[in-house]
Amino acid sequence: VVAVRRMLAGRAVGDLVETAALPPRADRPPAPPLAEAERRVVGHWRSAVDRALALVPGDRRCLVRATALRRCLAAAGLDATVRVGVRRSAAGLDAHAWVEVAGRPVGEDPAHLAGFAPLDGVTIR
């Protein structure tokens, strides 16, 4: 979490965006469910990142959480990707970042994610 906060400090989010070789969501086959071992690894690291965010003062936004979780999951050998989505709100445009493993969102409320339109082909390093 601290390393991600340092990485994000003073940088525009646009500097972190990279295009991913993902076909549009509608063209992708449904993602298979995660295996039990993968679910345990994801749950372990999701809890660890959430605990760190609660204990370490500073930014707790979704981008910090998602980037830290992706790094932990990648280090554990899982193919994790940070996805970004947008939605209209009374204040204008809202954005949200979350992690997907094998094409499935992890650690997110599906009802919350349903309100965001994923930006296909965009991910965060």
N, C-alpha and C positions, 0 to 999 in steps of 0.2 A: 504494500500500500504506500509506504513512504517513497519507494523508488518510482512508482507511477506518479505520485504527486510531484516529485522533482521533475520527472520527464514532462509533465503537463504544464508546469509553472512557466508562465510568461510566453507560452506558445499558443498560437491560434489553432483551434480545432482543425481547421482546414489543412494545417501542416501535417496532421496525423492521418489524414484520409488517404486510402489507397484503393484502387479499383481491384476488385476480386474477379476471378474468372468464374463467376456464377451465372448460370442461365437465369432468365426471369423466373420468379417463384412459380408462376403458373405452369411453366414448362418442366419443372423438376418433379421427379416421382416422389411420392410420400416417403419421408425418412423412416427407416426402420427404428423400432424402439431400442433404447439403450440396454445393453446387457446389464445384469445385476452388478457385476464388478465395476462397470463404468458408472452406474448410478451411485454406488458407494463412494467412488473417487470424487465425483462431482459434488455430492453432498458434503463430504469432508472439506473440500477446498472452499465451497460456497460458505459454509459455516465459519471457516477460518478467516476468510476475507471479511465477512460481516462482523466478526468479533474484533478484528484489527481496526476496521472502520469505526467501531464504537469506542475503542480504547485510545486511538491515536487522534489527537485534535487535528482538525482541518477539513478539507473538502471531502464530502461524502456523496457527491453527485453520481449519477448512474455511469458516467463515463469513467470515473476513477474506479468504481466498483467493477465494471465490466472489463476494463483493461487489466486490472490486477487479477481478476478471476481467470481471464484468458491466459495470462502468463503462467499462473499456477497450474492450470490444466494442461497447458502445452508442455510444461516441465515434467508433468506426470505422464506424458505420452499420449494425451488425447488431442484430437484434431478439433481445436476450439477456435471459434471465430467471433469477433465482436460485430454485431449487426446494429444498424442505425435505422430508425424509423421516424416519421413525422406525422403530425395530425394538426388540424385546425382547432383553435380554442378561442375563447372570448378575448384573450390577450393577443391573439395573432396565430403564431405557429409554434407548436411545442415539438421538441425532439426528445428521443429516448434511445439509450444504448443498452444492449443486452448481449448475453453470450449464448451462442448455439454450439452444441456438440453433435456431430453427425446430422446437422440440419434441424435439430430440435432445440428450442429454447430451454435453458436450464435456470432454475431459481427465480422464475418469473410467474406472476399470476396471468394465466392465459386470457382472462377477461380484460386485464389492463393492456396486454399486448395487442389485443384485437382492435383497439382504437388507433393503432399506429400503422401507417403504410410503410413497409420496409423499403429502403432505397436499394433496389437490386444493384448488385455490382459494387457497392460501397461498403468498406469495412475500415476498422481502425487498427493501426499497427500495434 
